[in-house]
Each structure stands twice: as structure tokens, then as C-alpha cells.
Amino acid sequence: MRLAIVFGAAALIVQMVAWMRRHGPAMRRELVARGARGLNTRWLFRVSEVLLLLVAASLPAAGIDQLIALDWIAPGLDPVWDSSALLAGDAVFWAITLALLSRVGRRPAALAVEASRP
């Protein structure tokens, strides 16, 4: 059930970005009509799209990680690389950001790397 939710959420986020692209001009006009003239809506929508797509790309990787943990699929090359030395010490912020946005951690399995590609 949890796996279905993870993969379903990824599909819904991608669908939401497509909806935002279709309805963006009308939403922009509505924001301007309500007094948000100084707001750069083009930038706001673009940043929102990028962040949503990063989250959507990370969800299948999380699902793949769960499938590997359940031994339902083989991990492939495990690990593909080891970036723990690059992300040590002062790079804690970047390590957390990398892990949260891409679900590709310090020592990812091959399937997790492939699943996180947009």
C-alpha cells in the first residue's frame, strides 16, 4: 500500500505541474486583479515547477529503495559511487539537500540513481 502511495504521489505531482502550466496565465491575471502587481508570477511559477518536479523525481527513487529493502528487486551495482568524503564536515547542508531532493544519498544503488533521473 505504501509503495502505491509513493508512486501515485509522484504521478499526481507531475499532473499538478501540467495543470499549472495550462492554467498559469489565468492564475496570473487573477493575482494581478487581486493586487499582486509587484509579484513576479513567471518566476514564482517556474520555481514552483522546478521544486515540485524535484520532489516528484525523488519519490520513485524512494519507492525503489523500499522495493530493494523488501528484497523484491535486486539493487544492481551497490553502491554506484561513494560521495561521503565530499559531503563530510562543512557540507552537511548540501548532504541533507542532496538526500531530500534527489533521494540519491552518499552511496546509492544503481536502480535508485536511475529512478531519480527526471
Phi, psi and omega in degrees: 000316181297322178296319178298322179294317181297310181290325176295320179297321178298316179296319180293323179294318177297319177297323180294321178295318177298319178297318179298322179294321179290321186259004181303312180300319179292321178294322178297314178298320179295319178296319178294320179296331180271006174101011180266050183293325182281352182279127178277091186291328179299314178294316180301313181292323180294314179296319178300316179299314182297313180297318179296319179291328174295318177295316180298324179288332181281335183294314176299326177296322177295320177296319178297318177301319179294319178296322177294317180296328178277358183061031176276333176223155179278146184285349185077217176291127183226111354272160177287318176210169177232102181258017183297327179292324179289331186256022180267163174068242185287350183269022182299318179303314181291325178296317179293316179299314178300315182294319183288317185280325187247347185059013174258105185275207184287328182224073187281153172280158183301316181294326179293322178294314180296320182290334183275355178289133180291000000 
